[in-house]
Amino acid sequence: MPTRAESPAAPLSSHDRILGSAKQLFATHGYENTSTAAIARRAGTSESQLMKHFGNKEGLLEAIFDDAWKRINAAAREARSAAQDPARKLETLVGLMLAAFERDPELKLLMLLEGRRIRKEGHLVMLTDGFRQFVGTVDSILREMRDAGQLRSDLPVDAVRSALMGAFEGLLRDQLLARRLGFPARYSGKDIRAIFAAVLGGVGPVRGGRRRP
């Protein structure tokens, strides 16, 4: 019996072609070395269309990050609602981020090497709404941990979050540099989880002069 032919995929819009082309070129050649003309040419459209959709090259990078954070935040909400224990929620969030970056190495490279770079136009680092939302999720989980006695009450939640996220980002960035440039950081995703857990344990509650295991 003949099978029904699958419907051809709908062609990508100029918006999505530009976004995909920019992501590939930024990851391959770097943000500063990629021109809007090259992006438009790869996307099979014009620079005027690029400007219409994104305003400028910085707007394109922000759109790439916003699109990624939208997906990550949706998954984070599901993971948070599925787990009951606050510490388990944070562990799940770490695993989610590792999996997202493994699936999308271009995104990993851009977030780690381009996301915090100073921009010439506004002299500000790239802080998208999606990233701020993710930070809010982490802060909320840390407050739950503090209320559950899993976090030292004398440490500000935002300081703990900055320390944890800084450690996680640094581990991922050095791992990326190891793969690309031979930097001495040959650890695995499993190692990152273990180190993150150790750092998290360092801000856990102290009982009777000793840190709670």
C-alpha atoms as an extended CHARMM CRD file, in Angstrom:
* protein
*
       213  EXT
         1         1  MET       CA              0.0000000000        0.0000000000        0.0000000000  PROA      1               0.0000000000
         2         2  PRO       CA              1.6130000000        3.2950000000       -0.9910000000  PROA      2               0.0000000000
         3         3  THR       CA              2.3780000000        5.6730000000        1.8190000000  PROA      3               0.0000000000
         4         4  ARG       CA              1.2670000000        9.2450000000        1.7210000000  PROA      4               0.0000000000
         5         5  ALA       CA              4.0770000000       11.6320000000        0.8800000000  PROA      5               0.0000000000
         6         6  GLU       CA              5.0710000000       13.9790000000        3.6790000000  PROA      6               0.0000000000
         7         7  SER       CA              4.1670000000       17.6080000000        3.1990000000  PROA      7               0.0000000000
         8         8  PRO       CA              7.1840000000       19.7250000000        2.3780000000  PROA      8               0.0000000000
         9         9  ALA       CA              8.3770000000       21.9530000000        5.1980000000  PROA      9               0.0000000000
        10        10  ALA       CA              7.2070000000       25.5310000000        4.9870000000  PROA      10              0.0000000000
        11        11  PRO       CA              9.9510000000       27.8560000000        3.7400000000  PROA      11              0.0000000000
        12        12  LEU       CA             11.6150000000       29.9550000000        6.3910000000  PROA      12              0.0000000000
        13        13  SER       CA             10.6510000000       33.6020000000        6.5920000000  PROA      13              0.0000000000
        14        14  SER       CA             13.2670000000       36.2760000000        5.8820000000  PROA      14              0.0000000000
        15        15  HSD       CA             13.2780000000       36.9900000000        9.6380000000  PROA      15              0.0000000000
        16        16  ASP       CA             14.2130000000       33.4030000000       10.4970000000  PROA      16              0.0000000000
        17        17  ARG       CA             16.7340000000       33.1140000000        7.6490000000  PROA      17              0.0000000000
        18        18  ILE       CA             18.5030000000       36.2480000000        8.8290000000  PROA      18              0.0000000000
        19        19  LEU       CA             18.4990000000       35.0240000000       12.4310000000  PROA      19              0.0000000000
        20        20  GLY       CA             19.9140000000       31.6180000000       11.4840000000  PROA      20              0.0000000000
        21        21  SER       CA             22.5510000000       33.1010000000        9.1920000000  PROA      21              0.0000000000
        22        22  ALA       CA             23.6760000000       35.6000000000       11.8220000000  PROA      22              0.0000000000
        23        23  LYS       CA             23.9780000000       32.8760000000       14.4310000000  PROA      23              0.0000000000
        24        24  GLN       CA             26.1500000000       30.7390000000       12.1510000000  PROA      24              0.0000000000
        25        25  LEU       CA             28.3890000000       33.6080000000       11.0480000000  PROA      25              0.0000000000
        26        26  PHE       CA             28.7900000000       35.0770000000       14.5330000000  PROA      26              0.0000000000
        27        27  ALA       CA             29.7970000000       31.6480000000       15.8580000000  PROA      27              0.0000000000
        28        28  THR       CA             32.1870000000       30.9760000000       12.9630000000  PROA      28              0.0000000000
        29        29  HSD       CA             33.8370000000       34.3700000000       12.4720000000  PROA      29              0.0000000000
        30        30  GLY       CA             32.9670000000       36.2970000000       15.6350000000  PROA      30              0.0000000000
        31        31  TYR       CA             30.5330000000       39.1310000000       16.1760000000  PROA      31              0.0000000000
        32        32  GLU       CA             32.9740000000       41.9390000000       15.4040000000  PROA      32              0.0000000000
        33        33  ASN       CA             34.2290000000       40.2780000000       12.2180000000  PROA      33              0.0000000000
        34        34  THR       CA             30.7830000000       39.6590000000       10.7380000000  PROA      34              0.0000000000
        35        35  SER       CA             29.1470000000       42.3730000000        8.6470000000  PROA      35              0.0000000000
        36        36  THR       CA             25.4400000000       42.9030000000        8.1030000000  PROA      36              0.0000000000
        37        37  ALA       CA             26.1130000000       42.6170000000        4.3760000000  PROA      37              0.0000000000
        38        38  ALA       CA             27.5380000000       39.1060000000        4.8500000000  PROA      38              0.0000000000
        39        39  ILE       CA             24.5550000000       38.0840000000        6.9810000000  PROA      39              0.0000000000
        40        40  ALA       CA             22.0350000000       39.3840000000        4.4280000000  PROA      40              0.0000000000
        41        41  ARG       CA             23.9020000000       37.6870000000        1.5850000000  PROA      41              0.0000000000
        42        42  ARG       CA             23.9370000000       34.3320000000        3.3720000000  PROA      42              0.0000000000
        43        43  ALA       CA             20.2380000000       34.6870000000        4.1940000000  PROA      43              0.0000000000
        44        44  GLY       CA             19.4000000000       35.4830000000        0.5670000000  PROA      44              0.0000000000
        45        45  THR       CA             17.9050000000       38.8520000000        1.3890000000  PROA      45              0.0000000000
        46        46  SER       CA             18.8530000000       42.5300000000        1.6460000000  PROA      46              0.0000000000
        47        47  GLU       CA             20.4290000000       44.6140000000        4.3700000000  PROA      47              0.0000000000
        48        48  SER       CA             17.3010000000       46.7560000000        4.3760000000  PROA      48              0.0000000000
        49        49  GLN       CA             15.2770000000       43.6930000000        5.4060000000  PROA      49              0.0000000000
        50        50  LEU       CA             17.8050000000       42.9820000000        8.1490000000  PROA      50              0.0000000000
        51        51  MET       CA             17.4770000000       46.5270000000        9.4660000000  PROA      51              0.0000000000
        52        52  LYS       CA             13.6800000000       46.3320000000        9.2320000000  PROA      52              0.0000000000
        53        53  HSD       CA             13.5210000000       43.2200000000       11.3980000000  PROA      53              0.0000000000
        54        54  PHE       CA             16.3810000000       43.8170000000       13.8550000000  PROA      54              0.0000000000
        55        55  GLY       CA             17.4980000000       47.4470000000       13.6150000000  PROA      55              0.0000000000
        56        56  ASN       CA             21.2360000000       46.7010000000       13.5370000000  PROA      56              0.0000000000
        57        57  LYS       CA             23.7920000000       43.9860000000       14.2020000000  PROA      57              0.0000000000
        58        58  GLU       CA             23.5020000000       44.3510000000       17.9650000000  PROA      58              0.0000000000
        59        59  GLY       CA             19.7500000000       43.9050000000       17.6890000000  PROA      59              0.0000000000
        60        60  LEU       CA             20.3840000000       40.6680000000       15.8120000000  PROA      60              0.0000000000
        61        61  LEU       CA             22.6090000000       39.2940000000       18.5740000000  PROA      61              0.0000000000
        62        62  GLU       CA             20.0350000000       40.2710000000       21.1710000000  PROA      62              0.0000000000
        63        63  ALA       CA             17.3170000000       38.4960000000       19.1630000000  PROA      63              0.0000000000
        64        64  ILE       CA             19.4380000000       35.3260000000       19.0300000000  PROA      64              0.0000000000
        65        65  PHE       CA             19.8190000000       35.3760000000       22.8050000000  PROA      65              0.0000000000
        66        66  ASP       CA             16.1700000000       36.2430000000       23.4270000000  PROA      66              0.0000000000
        67        67  ASP       CA             15.0400000000       33.3400000000       21.2420000000  PROA      67              0.0000000000
        68        68  ALA       CA             17.3310000000       30.9780000000       23.1550000000  PROA      68              0.0000000000
        69        69  TRP       CA             16.3090000000       32.2340000000       26.5900000000  PROA      69              0.0000000000
        70        70  LYS       CA             12.6440000000       31.9140000000       25.6550000000  PROA      70              0.0000000000
        71        71  ARG       CA             13.1410000000       28.1900000000       25.0770000000  PROA      71              0.0000000000
        72        72  ILE       CA             15.3800000000       27.7380000000       28.1280000000  PROA      72              0.0000000000
        73        73  ASN       CA             12.9640000000       29.5820000000       30.4170000000  PROA      73              0.0000000000
        74        74  ALA       CA             10.0320000000       27.4850000000       29.2030000000  PROA      74              0.0000000000
        75        75  ALA       CA             11.9550000000       24.3020000000       30.0200000000  PROA      75              0.0000000000
        76        76  ALA       CA             13.0550000000       25.7840000000       33.3540000000  PROA      76              0.0000000000
        77        77  ARG       CA              9.4410000000       26.4340000000       34.3560000000  PROA      77              0.0000000000
        78        78  GLU       CA              8.5460000000       22.8130000000       33.6190000000  PROA      78              0.0000000000
        79        79  ALA       CA             11.5580000000       21.5090000000       35.5390000000  PROA      79              0.0000000000
        80        80  ARG       CA             10.7880000000       23.7360000000       38.4910000000  PROA      80              0.0000000000
        81        81  SER       CA              7.1660000000       22.6170000000       38.7090000000  PROA      81              0.0000000000
        82        82  ALA       CA              8.1170000000       18.9340000000       38.4070000000  PROA      82              0.0000000000
        83        83  ALA       CA             10.5710000000       18.8650000000       41.3280000000  PROA      83              0.0000000000
        84        84  GLN       CA              9.5130000000       19.3170000000       44.9650000000  PROA      84              0.0000000000
        85        85  ASP       CA             12.8480000000       19.6950000000       46.7430000000  PROA      85              0.0000000000
        86        86  PRO       CA             14.3870000000       23.1760000000       46.1140000000  PROA      86              0.0000000000
        87        87  ALA       CA             17.9510000000       21.8500000000       45.8280000000  PROA      87              0.0000000000
        88        88  ARG       CA             16.7360000000       19.2700000000       43.3070000000  PROA      88              0.0000000000
        89        89  LYS       CA             15.1830000000       22.0760000000       41.2610000000  PROA      89              0.0000000000
        90        90  LEU       CA             18.5600000000       23.8070000000       41.0250000000  PROA      90              0.0000000000
        91        91  GLU       CA             20.3060000000       20.5670000000       40.0570000000  PROA      91              0.0000000000
        92        92  THR       CA             17.6990000000       20.0330000000       37.3410000000  PROA      92              0.0000000000
        93        93  LEU       CA             18.2920000000       23.5580000000       36.0800000000  PROA      93              0.0000000000
        94        94  VAL       CA             22.0340000000       22.9100000000       35.7870000000  PROA      94              0.0000000000
        95        95  GLY       CA             21.3900000000       19.7250000000       33.8200000000  PROA      95              0.0000000000
        96        96  LEU       CA             18.9690000000       21.5590000000       31.5750000000  PROA      96              0.0000000000
        97        97  MET       CA             21.5510000000       24.2330000000       30.7250000000  PROA      97              0.0000000000
        98        98  LEU       CA             24.2510000000       21.6430000000       30.0260000000  PROA      98              0.0000000000
        99        99  ALA       CA             21.9150000000       19.7280000000       27.7110000000  PROA      99              0.0000000000
       100       100  ALA       CA             20.8430000000       22.9040000000       25.8810000000  PROA      100             0.0000000000
       101       101  PHE       CA             24.4460000000       23.8700000000       25.1770000000  PROA      101             0.0000000000
       102       102  GLU       CA             25.3950000000       20.3730000000       24.0730000000  PROA      102             0.0000000000
       103       103  ARG       CA             22.5250000000       20.4050000000       21.5670000000  PROA      103             0.0000000000
       104       104  ASP       CA             23.4560000000       23.8500000000       20.2580000000  PROA      104             0.0000000000
       105       105  PRO       CA             27.2430000000       24.4530000000       20.3060000000  PROA      105             0.0000000000
       106       106  GLU       CA             26.8430000000       27.6830000000       18.2880000000  PROA      106             0.0000000000
       107       107  LEU       CA             24.6070000000       29.1190000000       20.9950000000  PROA      107             0.0000000000
       108       108  LYS       CA             27.0480000000       27.9660000000       23.6800000000  PROA      108             0.0000000000
       109       109  LEU       CA             29.9160000000       29.7440000000       21.9610000000  PROA      109             0.0000000000
       110       110  LEU       CA             27.9550000000       32.9730000000       21.4920000000  PROA      110             0.0000000000
       111       111  MET       CA             26.6370000000       33.1040000000       25.0430000000  PROA      111             0.0000000000
       112       112  LEU       CA             30.0050000000       32.3930000000       26.6080000000  PROA      112             0.0000000000
       113       113  LEU       CA             32.2250000000       34.5050000000       24.3630000000  PROA      113             0.0000000000
       114       114  GLU       CA             29.9270000000       37.2450000000       23.0460000000  PROA      114             0.0000000000
       115       115  GLY       CA             27.1170000000       37.6580000000       25.5810000000  PROA      115             0.0000000000
       116       116  ARG       CA             29.0040000000       39.7390000000       28.1370000000  PROA      116             0.0000000000
       117       117  ARG       CA             31.2440000000       41.7060000000       25.7790000000  PROA      117             0.0000000000
       118       118  ILE       CA             31.1060000000       45.4820000000       26.0170000000  PROA      118             0.0000000000
       119       119  ARG       CA             29.2090000000       46.9860000000       23.0870000000  PROA      119             0.0000000000
       120       120  LYS       CA             30.5160000000       50.0810000000       21.3840000000  PROA      120             0.0000000000
       121       121  GLU       CA             27.0730000000       51.5490000000       20.7250000000  PROA      121             0.0000000000
       122       122  GLY       CA             25.7280000000       51.6900000000       24.2580000000  PROA      122             0.0000000000
       123       123  HSD       CA             28.7870000000       50.7940000000       26.3580000000  PROA      123             0.0000000000
       124       124  LEU       CA             26.6710000000       48.1820000000       28.1130000000  PROA      124             0.0000000000
       125       125  VAL       CA             26.8870000000       44.4170000000       28.3260000000  PROA      125             0.0000000000
       126       126  MET       CA             24.1560000000       42.3870000000       26.6550000000  PROA      126             0.0000000000
       127       127  LEU       CA             21.4630000000       41.7690000000       29.2900000000  PROA      127             0.0000000000
       128       128  THR       CA             18.3250000000       40.5480000000       27.5550000000  PROA      128             0.0000000000
       129       129  ASP       CA             14.8810000000       40.2720000000       29.1190000000  PROA      129             0.0000000000
       130       130  GLY       CA             15.1010000000       36.4960000000       28.8320000000  PROA      130             0.0000000000
       131       131  PHE       CA             18.3540000000       36.4040000000       30.8010000000  PROA      131             0.0000000000
       132       132  ARG       CA             16.8550000000       38.6170000000       33.5130000000  PROA      132             0.0000000000
       133       133  GLN       CA             13.8940000000       36.2330000000       33.7080000000  PROA      133             0.0000000000
       134       134  PHE       CA             16.2810000000       33.2820000000       34.1140000000  PROA      134             0.0000000000
       135       135  VAL       CA             18.1080000000       35.1230000000       36.9010000000  PROA      135             0.0000000000
       136       136  GLY       CA             14.7510000000       35.6800000000       38.5950000000  PROA      136             0.0000000000
       137       137  THR       CA             14.0390000000       31.9530000000       38.4340000000  PROA      137             0.0000000000
       138       138  VAL       CA             17.4030000000       31.1170000000       40.0280000000  PROA      138             0.0000000000
       139       139  ASP       CA             16.8590000000       33.7080000000       42.7710000000  PROA      139             0.0000000000
       140       140  SER       CA             13.4090000000       32.2860000000       43.4940000000  PROA      140             0.0000000000
       141       141  ILE       CA             14.8030000000       28.7490000000       43.8430000000  PROA      141             0.0000000000
       142       142  LEU       CA             17.5990000000       29.9850000000       46.1220000000  PROA      142             0.0000000000
       143       143  ARG       CA             15.0430000000       31.7040000000       48.3690000000  PROA      143             0.0000000000
       144       144  GLU       CA             13.1220000000       28.4120000000       48.5350000000  PROA      144             0.0000000000
       145       145  MET       CA             16.3650000000       26.6770000000       49.5180000000  PROA      145             0.0000000000
       146       146  ARG       CA             17.0220000000       29.2520000000       52.2440000000  PROA      146             0.0000000000
       147       147  ASP       CA             13.4930000000       28.8530000000       53.6060000000  PROA      147             0.0000000000
       148       148  ALA       CA             13.9750000000       25.0650000000       53.6060000000  PROA      148             0.0000000000
       149       149  GLY       CA             17.2370000000       25.3420000000       55.5650000000  PROA      149             0.0000000000
       150       150  GLN       CA             19.3700000000       24.3160000000       52.5650000000  PROA      150             0.0000000000
       151       151  LEU       CA             21.1620000000       27.6660000000       52.2870000000  PROA      151             0.0000000000
       152       152  ARG       CA             22.9340000000       29.8650000000       54.8120000000  PROA      152             0.0000000000
       153       153  SER       CA             20.5480000000       32.5790000000       55.9780000000  PROA      153             0.0000000000
       154       154  ASP       CA             23.3530000000       35.1360000000       56.4910000000  PROA      154             0.0000000000
       155       155  LEU       CA             24.3140000000       35.2170000000       52.8090000000  PROA      155             0.0000000000
       156       156  PRO       CA             22.4170000000       37.4980000000       50.3820000000  PROA      156             0.0000000000
       157       157  VAL       CA             20.5760000000       35.4790000000       47.7500000000  PROA      157             0.0000000000
       158       158  ASP       CA             21.7980000000       37.6900000000       44.9060000000  PROA      158             0.0000000000
       159       159  ALA       CA             25.4230000000       37.2330000000       46.0170000000  PROA      159             0.0000000000
       160       160  VAL       CA             24.9970000000       33.4500000000       46.1620000000  PROA      160             0.0000000000
       161       161  ARG       CA             23.4080000000       33.4890000000       42.7170000000  PROA      161             0.0000000000
       162       162  SER       CA             26.2610000000       35.5530000000       41.2590000000  PROA      162             0.0000000000
       163       163  ALA       CA             28.8220000000       33.1750000000       42.7550000000  PROA      163             0.0000000000
       164       164  LEU       CA             27.0640000000       30.0550000000       41.4770000000  PROA      164             0.0000000000
       165       165  MET       CA             26.3520000000       31.4130000000       38.0090000000  PROA      165             0.0000000000
       166       166  GLY       CA             29.8790000000       32.8140000000       37.7350000000  PROA      166             0.0000000000
       167       167  ALA       CA             31.3690000000       29.4400000000       38.6200000000  PROA      167             0.0000000000
       168       168  PHE       CA             29.1000000000       27.6250000000       36.1690000000  PROA      168             0.0000000000
       169       169  GLU       CA             29.8230000000       30.0820000000       33.3610000000  PROA      169             0.0000000000
       170       170  GLY       CA             33.5670000000       29.9420000000       34.0210000000  PROA      170             0.0000000000
       171       171  LEU       CA             33.5860000000       26.1400000000       33.9330000000  PROA      171             0.0000000000
       172       172  LEU       CA             31.7270000000       26.1120000000       30.6110000000  PROA      172             0.0000000000
       173       173  ARG       CA             33.8940000000       28.8220000000       29.0740000000  PROA      173             0.0000000000
       174       174  ASP       CA             37.1580000000       27.0710000000       29.9760000000  PROA      174             0.0000000000
       175       175  GLN       CA             35.7510000000       23.7820000000       28.6750000000  PROA      175             0.0000000000
       176       176  LEU       CA             34.9440000000       25.5250000000       25.4010000000  PROA      176             0.0000000000
       177       177  LEU       CA             38.4370000000       27.0150000000       25.1800000000  PROA      177             0.0000000000
       178       178  ALA       CA             39.9070000000       23.5650000000       25.8370000000  PROA      178             0.0000000000
       179       179  ARG       CA             38.0650000000       22.1300000000       22.8570000000  PROA      179             0.0000000000
       180       180  ARG       CA             38.8940000000       25.0340000000       20.5510000000  PROA      180             0.0000000000
       181       181  LEU       CA             42.3510000000       26.1780000000       21.6680000000  PROA      181             0.0000000000
       182       182  GLY       CA             43.8120000000       23.4100000000       23.8090000000  PROA      182             0.0000000000
       183       183  PHE       CA             43.3020000000       25.2760000000       27.0940000000  PROA      183             0.0000000000
       184       184  PRO       CA             44.0070000000       22.9530000000       30.0760000000  PROA      184             0.0000000000
       185       185  ALA       CA             40.4120000000       22.2180000000       31.0630000000  PROA      185             0.0000000000
       186       186  ARG       CA             39.6670000000       18.6610000000       29.9570000000  PROA      186             0.0000000000
       187       187  TYR       CA             36.7620000000       17.9610000000       32.2640000000  PROA      187             0.0000000000
       188       188  SER       CA             33.3370000000       16.5950000000       31.2960000000  PROA      188             0.0000000000
       189       189  GLY       CA             29.7480000000       17.6580000000       31.8610000000  PROA      189             0.0000000000
       190       190  LYS       CA             29.6270000000       15.1650000000       34.7240000000  PROA      190             0.0000000000
       191       191  ASP       CA             32.6210000000       16.9030000000       36.3020000000  PROA      191             0.0000000000
       192       192  ILE       CA             30.8790000000       20.2760000000       35.9550000000  PROA      192             0.0000000000
       193       193  ARG       CA             27.8650000000       18.9100000000       37.8230000000  PROA      193             0.0000000000
       194       194  ALA       CA             30.1200000000       17.6010000000       40.6120000000  PROA      194             0.0000000000
       195       195  ILE       CA             32.0310000000       20.8760000000       40.9540000000  PROA      195             0.0000000000
       196       196  PHE       CA             28.8060000000       22.8890000000       40.9410000000  PROA      196             0.0000000000
       197       197  ALA       CA             27.4050000000       20.6510000000       43.6960000000  PROA      197             0.0000000000
       198       198  ALA       CA             30.5980000000       21.1860000000       45.7140000000  PROA      198             0.0000000000
       199       199  VAL       CA             30.3630000000       24.9770000000       45.3260000000  PROA      199             0.0000000000
       200       200  LEU       CA             26.6800000000       24.8570000000       46.2960000000  PROA      200             0.0000000000
       201       201  GLY       CA             27.6020000000       22.8180000000       49.3670000000  PROA      201             0.0000000000
       202       202  GLY       CA             29.9540000000       25.6030000000       50.3930000000  PROA      202             0.0000000000
       203       203  VAL       CA             27.0170000000       27.9670000000       50.9160000000  PROA      203             0.0000000000
       204       204  GLY       CA             24.9200000000       25.3720000000       52.7170000000  PROA      204             0.0000000000
       205       205  PRO       CA             23.9400000000       25.7780000000       56.3710000000  PROA      205             0.0000000000
       206       206  VAL       CA             26.4830000000       25.4160000000       59.1920000000  PROA      206             0.0000000000
       207       207  ARG       CA             25.3820000000       23.3770000000       62.1960000000  PROA      207             0.0000000000
       208       208  GLY       CA             27.3630000000       23.1700000000       65.4380000000  PROA      208             0.0000000000
       209       209  GLY       CA             30.4580000000       24.7980000000       63.9800000000  PROA      209             0.0000000000
       210       210  ARG       CA             30.5870000000       22.3870000000       61.0820000000  PROA      210             0.0000000000
       211       211  ARG       CA             29.0830000000       22.6440000000       57.6340000000  PROA      211             0.0000000000
       212       212  ARG       CA             26.0580000000       20.4350000000       57.1810000000  PROA      212             0.0000000000
       213       213  PRO       CA             26.8390000000       17.5350000000       54.7600000000  PROA      213             0.0000000000
